[in-house]
Amino acid sequence: MMGTKIRSFAPLPQDISLENLVPEEHFYRRLQARLDLSFVRELVVPLYANGGRPSVDPVVFFKLQLIMFFEDLRSERQLMRVVADRLSLRWYLGYDLNEPLPDHSSLTRIRERFGLEVFRRFFERIVEECFGAGLVWGEELFFDATKVEANASLDSMRSRPLLEGQLEEHLVGVFPEDAPSAQNEGHLVAAEVGPAGREGQELARTNAGVHRWIAEAGHQERGVVRWGYKRMADLRMSTTDPDASPMHQKKKKSASTLGYLTHYVVDGGKARVILDVLVTGAEVMENLPMVEMLFRNTFRWRLRPHSVTGDAAYGTRENIAAIEKAGVRAYTALPEQGKRTSLLTIEDFVYDAERDLYTCPQGEILRRQGRDHRGGYVRYAVRSSACNECPLRSKCTNSPKGRWVSRSLDEEYLERVRAYRETEPYRKALRKRAVWVEPLFGEAKEWHGFRRFRLIPNPAEEFLSVMPPEATSGSW
């Protein structure tokens, strides 16, 4: 006999509560027992007024952010729909069955009010909890970055100078008191502590000229070009996601989408704790923020790592020199010069440190000719007549003046890293990086919805959102 289900719902008995309906071994029960989020109230208390209507509890807000992460949700609207249907989520938030949940629009306003600084402090507090639980080793650090597409199209790209010019005029009109005055513009004030007088002013001027990736929230330093090179992102920007920049995909010669680079610093312990994260535009070379992120984490967490590991993209002269000077081993693969040219490279020449000269494969001497202070190189050259009679000339140089090589002022550190190649700790570190960091990127994209994202609104984005349609349409 076929049964027919009759829909009939009786009122719940008074003695039934969420405490009885959520299993003891449920994930969110374990999360509630292990992670106490009451500290977030201290983080955000300056952002709230002393009186008025009570807001959504900041602890509840950050619990909702964790739920979005664990449940692979992409929006606050979708989040609140899921929370309304799940007893375990209501229990984790502390909301009873008949208690109204926060509106998704309230979460959006809270997130924008908190801003990046509060979220970074929240992240660092979680890392502190990992230190307290003994999950961080601190002996090895691994660096890597992954590409992430932006929720924006290349068709939204417009002229950057025009858009930013209109934005600056708009902000000056709205906030005239914050506009820089002529008497203060261009002047630097030395710090009250540290070197004084001319030395202090020079130090302040030098520090002011250094681009700080973390303080600038990963934004590129505009207008800085070398050898006449101009980035496409310096010329054009997206009206829907101004922080994203053109991103090149593999096997494609031109940029096919807009995107970001997500940079990770991962501890070498078994727990694979992510110590730091930085999101930059896709135009930013992944090796650029490495040194700043390294020193920030060593000072922030009082670490003394014995090695730092990254792929060939991180093996630049500046990174290796800074790491090795700090007494840390740079286990970074160096770009192979032989793959860039068919000619002999500096690695085919033998350097004599005592006599400060190079010897070519044919035994000719390359002597020191000069120093490039801007590029940080010393130039060595051989007699042109010696090259004219050399049987290896076609494989060595195309210059009629003979062969010359440039030795970096930090070449000793590069040679030290090259010597690491023959050691088992170096090879083990590179193998470990592949299974320590890259799976974390896969988990973020497959399990937590980070294949595409959009950064929180900034002043440029808010201004573009209120621009008339004719201002953001057409080809500029």
Summary of the structure (lengths in Angstrom):
residues: 476
radius of gyration: 28.5
end to end distance: 72.2
largest distance: 104.8
contacts: 1219
relative contact order: 0.11
helix: 41%
strand: 16%
